[in-house]
Amino acid sequence: MATFLYRLGRFAFRRRRFVALFWVALLAVAGVGAATAPTPPNDVFSVPGTEAQKAFDLLDLRFPGTKSDGAAARVVFRAPQGQQVTDPANKAVVEKTVTGLRGSSPQVESVADPYQGGAVSKDGSTAYISVGYKVSGTELDDSTKDALKEARDQAQKDSGMAVEVGGDALDEAPSTGSTEIIGIAAAAVVLLITFGGLVAAGMPLLTAIIGVGIGISGIAALASTLGLSDTTSTLATMIGLAVGIDYALFIVSRYRAELAAGREREDAAGRAVGTAGSAVVFAGLTVVIALVGLSVVNIPMLTKMGFAAAATVVIAVLIAVSLIPALLGFAGKRVFGRKARKRLEAGAGRLKAGDGSLEAGGPPEAKADKPNAGTRWARFVLRRPVAVLLVGVVALGAAAVPAAGLELGLPDDGSQPTSSSKRRAYDMISEGFGPGYNGPLNVVVDAKGARDPGAAAEQTRKVISGFGDVASVSVPSFNKAGDTAKMSVTPRSKPSSTKTEDLVSDIRGAAKDIRSDTGAEVLVTGTTAMNIDVSQKLNDALLPYLALVVGLAFLLLMIVFRSVLVPLKAALGFLLSVVAALGAVVAVFQEGWGASLFGVEETGPIMSFMPIFMIGVVFGLAMDYEVFLVTRMREAHVHGERSGEAIVTGFRHGARVVTAAAVIMMSVFSGFIGSSESMVKMIGFGLAIAVFFDAFIVRMAIVPAVLALLGKSAWWLPGWLNKVLPNVDVEGEKLHRQLVGQSADEAGSGPSRDPDADPDAERVRSRV
């Protein structure tokens, strides 16, 4: 692997114009394909294998002309203090709104008059209009949404009533444009500080943007063919930027370090790609495994997002090992900052072997042994490995404690900011009617095999009415064929409460007895029931997904590190950081600890997608840091250094770069905390804190402490396993021997060298 990538790096360096032209042409082709492609399809959220989805499909089949998962809206009216919505003036405004909505759009299927449908509260203070649509929320035209907003605004203008709109009709996909800009800006600052020059700092940003551009354009171009939607690219953009910057950062840093060691520019590019590039390839593989593994959840939308993001990661890896060395060829001596170049040419400075930055002042020999921060930290850990290990584990354990009370669910309008119309409508309905009115259940009675369909539906209604958490049950409504009935069940509890979840379970439990008595099948669906089923499906898939991802990555890391204990330590460290991050998420978003600091207005259950999403994304990024940091240790160990020396070498060369990569990732993810969407805010916080825990506590503290305690045994591999596993030579041992042999041959056949020549001057001339 290292030898192949070394040759690829040198080829890209020499043929840099051809390589750069290839990637630019590919970006142009992808862009043209995206621009000329048909409009991508709208999201169709389906969860195969769940009862709620089965009921949705049955309704679409038995009630033709209606869409069971069509968008819904509630226009809620609250009369001023001392008035009622039944007062003539207020009633006239409500009925005018009903009439206006009925003719507002061809996508409107039904508009229920609150005075005829029983949607007026007992105290007369509140009423709501129920609006049903023929299509889902993502398929609604802008004109339809605008008409709904205008109806609300006009009603407010015509009366003194408070008028708000709830439901999913006005849902918008969360915008991440500003957060991406914030993340890129933060990455630019960190890269500039790390490299000290605009050219070196700009390369990772440029290549990451090109990679994401190709990936997203490719998704758009193939959207119609593969059934991909607009939201498929969301995860691809976030992960593509993250790994694209990281991978380029590692290779550029290694290139500068190779120049510091006196290599010629083309050779330095080849060595950088052969060593750091090997780590990039295998780090990318771990991310791809984690993203493709999302398919085990069997939620089509999540599967498509995972595959799309994985494809973007593959592009990022290919760009890192080909376009980066080509750009390094164009950069020339500008890969260092202007001041660094002047000091280098004047011989007044010396490059640090650790990261390729320049130290100013003093003779080179005076600076040669001055350790950098990574070296000092590694030596500190080697002196006190047990103390560092205990502090790290205890800190993560303390952060993980709140995770024991984790409650999963999907967000509803009650989790929206109090400033939003949806949240105000939710609160008005809860206060006027009861919290259960915000999440009614739809019960479907498939009476096709029943002896008496009417009696079966009536028995179902009576059984459900007998449950304690039921506020009301509507009269069964049959289809034209008379073989299927549906009814609305209003719980007493709010949609996200455990009581509502228990009610759904109770109805499904009673369905078995109803079927044995009547021959009819009873199914529970609706948004609330679907959320419950999705949460359960994700919970059931969590352990299989974790086993698949960690198991495959364990095998991959065994091949990379030629060790059993190092991959085991990596996997256990990852689990520690993820559980600690989940604990932090629970503490803030569920328990409300420090919620005001992060703008969390409403606490509640943690989003069901969060654990599996964090496992997938954080695992990939965590293994990046593990591979880049420990590969350098393995490289030093293979080349003859003792265990402690190898740890110090790994930190001397990798600590600063891994720190910069982690800070960049934290900055990117932290930008999402400012979103008004609670789901996006939770994802941003969870990923940012997970990267912090994994990079700075697990990889920077626990990993060197464990390796120090294990000593030589850290690299132990059974003989039989050593023979079975393929040797991919990530650490570049074969490449090192090959290059040493070439150098020896050249030294033996080349001209004699003046022993009095200045070696530092020779280095400067060769690399600048």
C-alpha positions in Angstrom: 0.0 0.0 0.0 2.7 2.5 1.1 4.8 1.8 -2.0 1.9 2.1 -4.4 0.8 5.4 -2.8 4.4 6.6 -2.8 4.5 6.1 -6.6 1.1 7.7 -7.0 2.2 10.8 -5.0 5.3 11.2 -7.1 3.3 10.8 -10.3 0.8 13.4 -9.2 3.6 15.7 -8.2 5.3 15.4 -11.6 2.1 15.4 -13.7 0.4 18.0 -11.6 -1.2 19.9 -14.5 -2.8 16.7 -15.8 -4.1 15.7 -12.3 -5.4 19.1 -11.5 -7.1 19.3 -14.9 -8.7 15.9 -14.4 -10.3 17.0 -11.1 -11.4 20.3 -12.4 -13.0 18.6 -15.4 -14.7 16.1 -13.2 -16.1 18.9 -11.1 -17.4 20.6 -14.3 -19.0 17.5 -15.6 -20.7 16.8 -12.3 -21.9 20.4 -12.1 -23.3 20.3 -15.7 -25.0 17.0 -14.8 -26.6 18.5 -11.7 -27.7 21.6 -13.6 -29.4 19.6 -16.4 -30.8 16.8 -14.2 -34.6 16.6 -13.6 -36.0 18.0 -10.3 -35.2 15.5 -7.6 -38.1 13.6 -6.0 -39.6 14.8 -2.7 -38.8 12.9 0.5 -41.1 9.9 1.0 -40.6 8.8 4.6 -41.4 5.2 5.0 -40.4 2.6 7.6 -40.9 -0.9 6.3 -41.8 -3.6 8.8 -43.6 -1.3 11.2 -47.3 -1.5 12.1 -47.8 2.2 11.5 -46.4 1.9 7.9 -48.6 -1.2 7.3 -51.6 0.8 8.3 -50.6 3.8 6.1 -50.3 1.5 3.1 -53.6 -0.1 3.9 -55.4 3.2 4.0 -53.9 4.3 0.7 -55.2 1.0 -0.8 -58.6 0.9 0.7 -59.4 4.7 0.6 -58.3 5.6 -3.0 -58.0 9.3 -3.7 -56.7 10.1 -0.3 -53.2 10.2 1.0 -52.8 8.7 4.5 -49.6 10.5 5.2 -50.8 13.8 3.6 -49.8 17.0 5.3 -52.0 18.5 8.0 -52.4 21.9 9.5 -54.4 23.4 12.4 -55.3 27.0 12.4 -55.9 27.7 16.1 -58.0 30.7 17.3 -58.0 32.0 20.9 -60.5 34.7 21.9 -59.3 37.7 24.0 -59.9 37.7 27.7 -63.7 38.1 28.4 -64.7 36.9 24.9 -65.4 33.6 23.3 -64.8 32.2 19.8 -68.6 31.6 19.6 -69.3 35.4 19.8 -70.8 36.5 16.4 -67.9 38.7 15.4 -65.3 36.1 16.2 -67.3 33.3 14.6 -67.6 35.3 11.4 -63.9 35.6 11.2 -63.4 31.9 11.8 -66.0 30.9 9.2 -64.5 33.4 6.7 -61.1 31.7 7.2 -62.7 28.2 6.6 -64.2 29.4 3.3 -60.9 31.0 2.2 -58.9 27.9 2.9 -61.2 25.6 1.0 -60.5 27.5 -2.2 -56.9 28.4 -1.5 -55.2 25.5 -3.4 -56.0 22.4 -5.4 -53.7 20.5 -3.0 -56.2 21.1 -0.2 -58.3 17.9 0.4 -60.5 18.9 3.4 -61.1 21.9 5.7 -63.2 21.1 8.9 -65.4 23.8 10.3 -64.7 23.9 14.1 -68.4 24.7 14.9 -69.6 21.6 13.0 -66.8 19.2 13.9 -66.7 19.7 17.7 -63.4 21.6 17.6 -64.4 24.3 20.1 -63.1 24.0 23.7 -65.6 23.6 26.6 -64.9 27.1 27.9 -65.4 28.6 24.5 -62.0 30.3 24.5 -60.3 28.2 21.8 -61.2 26.7 18.4 -59.2 25.2 15.6 -59.7 24.5 11.9 -58.3 21.2 10.7 -56.9 21.3 7.2 -55.9 18.2 5.3 -53.8 18.0 2.1 -53.6 15.6 -0.7 -49.8 15.4 -0.6 -47.1 15.3 2.1 -45.5 18.4 3.6 -42.4 18.1 1.5 -44.6 18.1 -1.7 -46.7 21.2 -0.9 -46.2 24.1 -3.3 -45.0 27.4 -2.0 -48.2 28.9 -3.1 -50.2 26.5 -0.9 -48.0 27.3 2.1 -48.3 31.1 1.4 -52.1 30.8 1.3 -52.1 29.2 4.7 -49.9 31.9 6.2 -52.0 34.7 4.5 -55.2 33.2 6.0 -53.6 33.3 9.5 -52.4 36.8 9.1 -55.7 38.0 7.7 -57.6 36.5 10.6 -55.4 38.2 13.1 -55.9 41.5 11.2 -59.7 41.2 11.1 -60.1 40.3 14.8 -58.5 40.7 18.2 -58.0 37.0 18.5 -54.6 35.2 18.6 -54.3 33.0 15.5 -51.5 30.5 15.1 -50.8 27.6 12.7 -49.6 24.1 13.8 -49.0 20.8 12.1 -46.5 19.8 9.5 -47.9 21.7 6.5 -45.4 24.6 7.1 -42.5 22.4 7.9 -39.3 23.6 6.2 -36.1 21.6 5.8 -33.5 23.0 8.3 -31.1 25.4 6.5 -27.5 24.7 7.2 -25.9 27.2 4.8 -24.8 29.7 7.5 -23.4 26.9 9.7 -21.3 25.6 6.8 -19.9 29.1 6.3 -19.1 29.4 10.0 -17.5 26.0 10.0 -15.3 26.8 6.9 -14.3 30.2 8.4 -13.3 28.5 11.7 -11.4 25.9 9.8 -9.5 28.6 7.8 -8.4 30.3 11.1 -7.2 27.0 12.6 -5.4 26.0 9.5 -3.7 29.4 9.2 -2.5 29.1 12.8 -1.4 25.6 12.3 0.6 26.2 9.0 1.5 29.8 9.3 0.9 30.5 5.6 -2.1 31.1 3.3 -1.1 28.6 0.7 -0.7 25.6 3.0 -3.8 26.6 4.9 -5.8 27.1 1.7 -5.1 23.6 0.2 -7.2 21.6 2.7 -10.1 24.0 2.3 -9.9 24.1 -1.5 -9.7 20.3 -1.9 -12.5 19.7 0.6 -14.7 22.1 -1.3 -13.9 20.5 -4.6 -14.6 17.1 -3.1 -17.9 18.1 -1.7 -18.8 19.9 -4.9 -18.2 16.8 -6.9 -20.1 14.6 -4.4 -23.1 16.9 -4.0 -23.3 17.6 -7.8 -23.1 13.8 -8.4 -26.0 13.2 -6.0 -28.1 15.9 -7.7 -27.3 14.5 -11.2 -28.3 11.0 -10.2 -31.2 11.9 -7.9 -34.0 11.0 -10.3 -32.3 7.8 -11.3 -31.6 6.5 -7.8 -34.6 8.1 -6.1 -32.5 10.5 -4.0 -34.1 13.6 -2.5 -32.7 17.1 -1.6 -32.1 16.1 2.0 -29.9 13.1 1.0 -27.0 15.5 0.5 -27.2 17.0 4.0 -25.1 14.4 5.7 -22.8 14.1 2.7 -22.0 17.8 2.9 -21.3 17.8 6.6 -19.1 14.6 6.5 -17.5 15.5 3.2 -16.2 18.9 4.6 -15.1 17.3 7.8 -13.0 14.4 6.4 -11.9 16.4 3.3 -10.2 19.0 5.5 -8.8 16.4 7.9 -7.3 14.2 5.2 -5.7 17.0 3.3 -4.4 18.5 6.6 -2.6 15.3 7.5 -0.9 14.9 4.1 0.2 18.6 3.9 1.6 18.4 7.4 3.5 15.3 6.6 4.9 16.8 3.4 6.2 19.8 5.4 7.8 17.4 7.9 9.5 15.5 5.1 10.9 18.7 3.8 12.1 19.5 7.3 14.0 16.1 7.2 15.9 17.3 4.1 13.9 15.5 1.4 13.7 16.8 -2.1 10.2 18.1 -3.0 9.1 15.3 -5.2 10.4 12.7 -2.9 8.8 14.5 0.1 5.4 14.4 -1.7 5.8 10.7 -2.5 6.7 9.9 1.1 3.9 12.0 2.5 1.3 10.2 0.4 3.0 6.8 1.0 2.8 7.2 4.8 0.1 9.7 5.8 -1.8 8.7 2.6 -1.9 5.1 3.8 -3.5 6.2 7.0 -5.9 8.4 5.1 -7.0 5.4 3.0 -7.7 3.2 6.0 -9.3 6.0 8.0 -11.6 6.6 5.1 -12.5 2.9 5.0 -13.6 3.0 8.7 -15.8 6.0 7.9 -17.3 4.3 4.9 -18.0 1.2 7.0 -19.8 3.3 9.6 -21.9 5.1 7.0 -22.8 2.2 4.8 -23.7 0.2 8.0 -26.6 2.6 8.5 -28.5 0.3 6.0 -29.0 -2.3 8.8 -31.6 0.0 10.3 -33.8 -0.6 7.2 -35.1 3.0 7.0 -34.7 3.9 3.3 -34.1 7.6 3.8 -31.3 6.8 6.3 -29.8 4.2 4.0 -29.7 6.7 1.1 -28.1 9.3 3.3 -25.4 6.9 4.5 -24.5 5.7 1.0 -24.4 9.2 -0.4 -22.1 10.4 2.5 -19.9 7.3 2.0 -19.5 8.1 -1.7 -18.4 11.7 -0.7 -15.8 10.2 1.7 -14.4 8.0 -1.0 -14.0 11.1 -3.2 -12.3 12.9 -0.3 -9.8 10.1 0.0 -9.0 10.0 -3.7 -8.5 13.8 -3.8 -6.2 13.7 -0.8 -3.9 11.1 -2.4 -3.8 12.6 -5.9 -4.9 16.3 -6.0 -3.0 17.3 -2.8 0.4 16.2 -4.1 -0.4 17.9 -7.4 -1.2 21.2 -5.6 2.0 20.8 -3.5 3.9 20.8 -6.8 2.3 24.0 -7.8 2.9 25.6 -4.4 6.7 25.2 -4.5 8.4 27.0 -1.6 5.1 28.9 -0.8 4.0 25.8 1.2 5.8 27.7 4.0 4.9 31.3 5.0 6.9 34.2 3.7 8.7 34.9 7.0 9.5 31.2 7.4 10.9 31.1 3.9 13.1 34.1 4.5 14.5 32.7 7.8 15.0 29.3 6.1 16.9 30.8 3.2 19.0 33.0 5.6 19.8 30.0 7.7 18.4 31.8 10.8 15.8 29.2 11.6 15.1 25.6 11.8 12.1 23.5 10.9 10.5 21.5 13.7 10.5 17.8 12.8 7.1 17.5 14.5 4.9 19.6 12.3 6.9 21.4 9.6 6.6 24.8 11.2 9.6 27.0 11.7 11.4 28.1 14.8 13.1 31.4 14.7 16.4 32.6 16.1 19.5 30.9 17.4 21.7 28.4 15.7 20.1 25.2 14.5 22.0 23.0 17.0 20.6 25.1 19.9 17.0 24.4 18.8 17.5 20.8 17.8 16.6 19.2 21.1 13.9 21.6 22.2 10.7 19.5 22.5 7.4 20.7 21.2 4.1 20.5 23.2 3.2 17.1 21.9 6.6 15.7 23.0 6.3 17.2 26.5 2.8 15.9 27.0 3.7 12.4 25.8 6.7 12.3 28.3 4.4 13.5 31.1 1.9 10.6 30.4 4.8 8.1 30.2 5.9 9.2 33.7 2.3 9.0 35.2 0.3 6.6 33.0 -1.9 5.2 35.8 -2.9 8.6 37.1 -3.6 9.9 33.6 -5.7 6.8 32.7 -7.7 7.0 35.9 -8.4 10.7 35.5 -9.5 10.2 31.9 -11.8 7.2 32.6 -13.3 8.8 35.7 -14.0 12.1 33.8 -15.7 10.2 31.0 -17.6 8.0 33.4 -18.9 11.0 35.3 -20.1 12.6 32.0 -21.8 9.3 31.1 -23.9 9.0 34.3 -26.9 10.9 32.9 -27.1 8.5 30.0 -28.5 5.9 32.4 -31.8 7.9 32.3 -31.9 8.2 28.5 -35.4 8.5 27.1 -35.8 8.3 23.3 -38.5 9.9 21.1 -39.0 12.1 18.1 -39.6 15.8 18.4 -43.0 17.3 18.1 -44.3 20.9 18.0 -44.0 21.0 21.7 -40.2 21.0 21.3 -40.2 24.0 19.0 -39.0 27.5 20.3 -41.7 29.4 22.1 -41.3 32.2 19.5 -42.6 30.0 16.7 -46.2 29.8 15.5 -46.2 26.0 15.7 -45.2 26.1 19.3 -47.8 28.7 20.2 -50.5 26.7 18.4 -49.4 23.6 20.3 -49.7 25.4 23.6 -53.1 26.9 22.8 -54.5 23.5 22.0 -53.0 21.9 25.1 -54.5 24.6 27.3 -57.9 24.7 25.6 -58.5 21.0 24.9 -55.7 18.9 26.5 -52.2 17.9 25.5 -53.5 14.7 23.7 -55.2 16.7 21.0 -51.8 17.6 19.6 -51.1 14.0 18.7 -54.3 11.9 18.0 -53.9 8.3 17.0 -55.4 6.8 13.9 -56.9 3.4 14.4 -57.6 1.3 11.3 -59.9 -1.7 11.4 -59.3 -4.1 8.5 -62.6 -5.9 8.5 -62.3 -7.7 5.2 -62.2 -11.1 6.9 -64.7 -10.2 9.7 -68.1 -11.8 9.9 -69.7 -8.4 10.7 -67.5 -5.4 9.8 -69.8 -2.9 11.6 -69.8 -4.9 14.8 -66.1 -5.3 14.7 -65.5 -1.6 14.4 -67.9 -0.8 17.2 -66.3 -3.4 19.5 -62.9 -1.8 18.7 -64.2 1.6 19.6 -65.7 0.4 22.9 -62.5 -1.4 23.9 -60.3 1.6 23.2 -62.7 3.9 25.1 -62.2 1.8 28.2 -58.5 2.7 28.5 -57.7 5.2 31.1 -55.5 7.5 29.0 -58.1 8.0 26.3 -59.9 11.3 26.1 -62.2 10.5 23.2 -62.8 8.1 20.3 -64.5 9.2 17.1 -67.2 7.3 15.4 -65.8 4.7 12.9 -65.8 5.8 9.3 -66.0 3.1 6.6 -64.7 3.1 3.0 -67.0 2.7 0.0 -66.4 -1.1 0.0 -67.4 -1.3 3.6 -64.5 -3.5 4.5 -62.2 -1.0 6.3 -62.9 1.5 9.0 -60.8 4.3 10.5 -61.3 6.2 13.7 -59.4 8.9 15.6 -58.3 8.3 19.2 -57.3 11.3 21.3 -55.0 10.5 24.3 -55.1 12.5 27.5 -51.2 12.8 27.5 -49.0 14.7 25.1 -47.6 12.9 22.1 -44.1 12.5 23.4 -45.0 11.1 26.8 -44.5 7.6 28.0 -48.2 7.3 28.8 -49.1 7.8 25.2 -46.5 5.2 24.2 -48.1 2.8 26.7 -51.6 3.5 25.3 -50.4 2.6 21.8 -49.0 -0.6 23.3 -52.2 -1.4 25.1 -54.4 -0.9 21.9 -52.1 -3.2 20.0 -52.3 -5.7 22.7 -56.1 -5.6 22.7 -56.1 -6.0 18.9 -55.2 -9.7 19.3 -58.3 -10.4 21.3 -60.5 -8.3 18.9 -59.1 -10.4 16.0 -59.9 -13.7 17.7 -63.4 -12.4 18.5 -64.4 -10.8 15.3 -61.8 -11.7 12.6 -60.9 -8.1 12.1 -57.3 -6.8 12.2 -56.8 -3.6 14.2 -53.8 -1.4 13.4 -52.6 1.9 15.1 -50.9 4.6 13.0 -50.7 8.3 12.7 -47.7 10.6 13.3 -47.5 9.8 17.0 -47.7 6.0 16.4 -45.1 6.3 13.6 -42.7 8.2 15.9 -43.1 5.4 18.5 -42.4 2.7 15.9 -39.4 4.5 14.4 -37.9 4.9 17.9 -38.4 1.2 18.6 -36.9 0.2 15.3 -33.9 2.4 15.9 -33.5 1.0 19.4 -33.7 -2.6 18.1 -31.1 -1.9 15.4 -28.6 -0.2 17.8 -26.8 -3.2 19.0 -26.6 -5.0 15.6 -25.3 -1.8 14.0 -22.8 -1.3 16.8 -21.6 -4.9 16.5 -21.3 -4.7 12.7 -19.4 -1.4 12.6 -17.1 -2.1 15.6 -16.5 -5.6 14.4 -15.5 -4.7 10.9 -13.4 -1.8 12.0 -11.7 -4.0 14.6 -10.6 -6.4 11.8 -9.5 -3.5 9.6 -7.4 -2.0 12.5 -5.8 -5.4 13.2 -4.6 -5.4 9.6 -3.4 -1.8 9.9 -1.6 -2.1 13.2 -0.7 -5.8 13.2 -2.0 -6.0 16.8 -4.9 -7.3 18.8 -4.7 -5.0 21.8 -4.4 -1.7 19.9 -7.7 -2.2 18.0 -9.4 -3.4 21.2 -8.2 -0.3 23.0 -9.4 1.9 20.1 -12.9 0.3 20.2 -13.3 0.6 24.0 -12.1 4.2 23.9 -14.7 5.0 21.3 -17.5 3.5 23.3 -16.3 5.5 26.3 -16.5 8.8 24.4 -19.8 8.0 22.8 -21.5 7.1 26.0 -20.0 10.2 27.7 -21.3 12.3 24.8 -24.8 10.8 25.1 -24.6 11.6 28.8 -23.9 15.2 28.1 -26.7 15.4 25.6 -29.2 13.9 28.1 -27.9 16.3 30.8 -28.6 19.4 28.6 -31.5 18.4 26.4 -33.5 16.1 28.6 -32.6 17.2 32.2 -32.0 20.8 31.3 -28.6 21.3 33.0 -27.2 24.4 31.5 -29.9 24.4 28.8 -30.1 28.2 28.7 -26.4 28.4 27.7 -27.2 26.6 24.5 -30.5 28.2 23.8 -32.6 25.1 24.7 -36.1 26.3 25.5 -37.9 23.0 25.9 -36.4 19.8 27.3 -37.8 16.3 26.6 -36.9 12.9 25.2 -33.7 12.6 23.1 -34.3 12.3 19.4 -34.4 8.6 18.5 -31.9 9.0 15.7 -29.3 10.5 18.0 -27.6 7.3 19.4 -27.2 5.5 16.1 -26.3 8.8 14.3 -23.6 9.6 16.9 -22.2 6.1 16.7 -21.9 6.2 12.9 -20.4 9.7 12.6 -18.3 9.8 15.7 -16.9 6.4 15.1 -15.7 7.3 11.7 -14.0 10.5 13.0 -12.6 8.9 16.1 -11.0 6.2 14.0 -9.5 8.9 11.9 -7.7 10.3 14.9 -6.7 6.8 16.1 -5.2 5.9 12.8 -3.3 9.1 12.3 -1.9 9.2 15.8 -1.1 5.5 16.3 0.1 4.8 12.8 3.0 7.2 13.4 3.8 5.3 16.7 3.6 2.0 14.8 5.9 3.4 12.1 8.5 4.4 14.7 8.2 1.0 16.5 8.7 -0.9 13.2 11.7 1.2 12.5 13.4 0.1 15.7 12.2 2.5 18.5 11.3 1.2 21.9 7.6 1.4 23.0 8.0 4.6 25.0 10.1 6.3 22.3 7.5 5.3 19.7 4.8 7.0 21.8 6.8 10.2 22.1 7.5 10.1 18.3 3.9 9.7 17.5 2.9 12.7 19.6 5.8 14.8 18.4 4.7 14.4 14.8 0.9 14.0 15.2 -0.4 15.8 18.3 -0.5 19.2 16.8 -2.2 18.1 13.6 -4.8 15.9 15.4 -5.5 18.8 17.7 -6.0 21.1 14.8 -8.3 18.6 13.1 -10.4 18.1 16.2 -10.7 21.9 16.8 -11.9 22.2 13.2 -14.5 19.5 13.6 -15.7 21.0 16.9 -16.0 24.4 15.2 -18.0 22.9 12.3 -20.4 21.0 14.5 -20.7 23.8 17.1 -22.1 26.1 14.4 -25.2 23.9 14.3 -25.9 24.7 18.0 -27.2 28.1 16.9 -30.0 26.6 14.8 -33.6 27.3 15.9 -34.4 23.7 15.1 -34.1 21.6 18.3 -33.1 18.5 16.3 -30.3 20.3 14.5 -29.2 22.0 17.8 -29.0 18.6 19.5 -27.0 17.0 16.7 -24.5 19.9 16.6 -24.0 19.8 20.4 -23.7 16.0 20.5 -21.2 15.7 17.7 -19.1 18.6 19.0 -18.9 17.3 22.6 -18.2 13.7 21.3 -15.3 15.0 19.2 -13.9 16.8 22.3 -14.2 13.8 24.5 -12.7 11.4 21.9 -9.8 13.6 20.6 -8.6 15.2 23.8 -9.4 12.7 26.5 -9.4 9.3 24.8 -6.8 9.8 22.0 -4.6 12.3 23.7 -4.7 10.9 27.3 -6.1 7.4 27.6 -4.5 6.0 24.5 -0.8 6.9 25.4 -1.4 5.9 29.0 -2.7 2.4 28.0 0.1 2.0 25.4 2.7 2.9 28.1 1.3 0.3 30.5 1.2 -2.4 27.8 4.7 -1.7 26.6 5.9 -4.1 23.9 2.8 -6.3 24.3 0.7 -3.5 22.8 2.0 -4.7 19.4 1.5 -8.4 20.1 -0.1 -10.5 17.4 -0.4 -14.3 17.5 1.9 -16.0 14.9 -0.9 -17.8 13.2 -2.9 -14.6 12.9 0.1 -12.8 11.5 0.3 -15.3 8.7 -3.4 -15.1 7.9 -3.8 -11.3 7.9 -2.7 -9.5 4.7 0.3 -7.1 5.2 -0.8 -3.8 3.8 2.4 -2.0 5.0 0.6 1.1 6.2 3.6 2.2 8.3 5.8 2.1 5.2 8.3 -0.5 6.4 8.8 -2.0 2.9 8.9 1.5 1.4 11.5 2.6 4.0 13.8 -0.4 3.2 13.4 0.2 -0.6 14.3 3.9 -0.3 17.2 3.2 2.0 18.5 0.6 -0.5 18.2 3.2 -3.3 20.0 5.8 -1.3 22.8 3.4 -0.5 23.2 2.5 -4.2 23.2 6.1 -5.2 25.7 6.9 -2.4 28.0 4.1 -3.6 27.9 5.1 -7.3 27.6 8.9 -7.0 30.4 11.5 -6.8 32.2 12.0 -3.5 30.9 14.7 -1.3 33.0 17.5 0.2 33.2 16.7 3.9 33.4 20.4 4.8 30.2 21.3 3.0 27.5 22.9 5.1 24.8 20.2 5.5 22.2 22.8 6.6 22.8 24.8 3.5 22.5 21.7 1.3 19.1 20.9 3.0 17.9 24.4 2.4 18.8 24.3 -1.3 17.3 20.9 -1.8 13.9 21.6 -0.3 13.5 25.3 -1.3 
